[in-house]
């Protein structure tokens, strides 16, 4: 599997909608497509108004598998980019209180 960045701009109107989407994503990825896709982490973006978007890190067998997962889980996909390499300068910071 390769690593991909998935950009989802203004995907949800509220953080609660994002939480519901995360549940669907986990269910589809873990139960229906576990051989093709693995969610690693997401960064939640403050968008205009109260909307939220995400930058998601996934491992997947292909971009097509990512799109299929998104369709099954009813998730937006604005852009998919394959990661060429990883440079770790510092570990991810502690999550901020929501």
N, C-alpha and C positions, 0 to 999 in steps of 0.2 A: 504494500500500500504506500502511496505517496501522501505527503502532507499538503494541505490546501488552506488558503485563507478565503473565507466567504464574507462578502460585504452585504449587509442587509440594512439599507438606509431607511429611516422612518418606518420601520416594519410594524410598529405597534403604537397605539395611542396612549397606552398606560403601562406601567410596570406589571400590573396584574395580568394584562393580556400577554405580556412577554413570559410570565411565569407559566401560564397555560400552554403557550407554545413550547416552552422548554419541556414540559411533561410529555407532550405529543412527540417531540423530537427524540426524547430518551426512549419512549416506548417503541417507536418505529425502528430506531437504530439498534436497540438492544434485542428486541424480540423478532423483528421481521427482516432486518438487513445486517445482522451482526458480522457476516462474512465480507461485507462490502464497505462498511462505513463505521467510523468510531469518532465520537465527539470528544475533543480534548479539552477545550476551554472556550469561553466567550468573554469579550469585553463589551460592556453596555455603553452605548453612546448617547449623550444628551443631544437631542435634535431640536429643531425649532419648535416653539410651543412646548407642550409637555410630551411630545412623541419621543420614543426611544428607538434606536437602531442597535445593531450589533456588528462586531467584527468577530467571526468565529473561526477557530482553528479545528480542523478535522483531519483525520486520516481516512483515505478512501481509495477504492480500487480504480476510480475514474471520475472525471467531472460529471459524466452521465449518471453515475451512482449518486452523486451529491444532488443532482436535479431530481432524480427519482425519489430520494429521501425527502426532499423539500416538498414535492408534490404530495406524497403520502401523508406528511405531517402538517400540510397546509402552512408552509413557511415561505416567505419571500426570498428571492435570490437576485441580487443586483449584479454581482460580479463574483467570479471564481478565479483564483490565481494559484497556480502550483508554486510551492515553496522550493526554492533551489538549494537553500542552506539555512542554517540557524547560527546566529552569533549571540551568545549569552554574555552580557556584560554584568548584569546583576539579576538575582531571582525576581520574579514578579512581586510587586509590592503587596502588602496586606490589603485585603478588600476594604473599601471605605463603607461606612455605615450607610445603608440606603434610606 
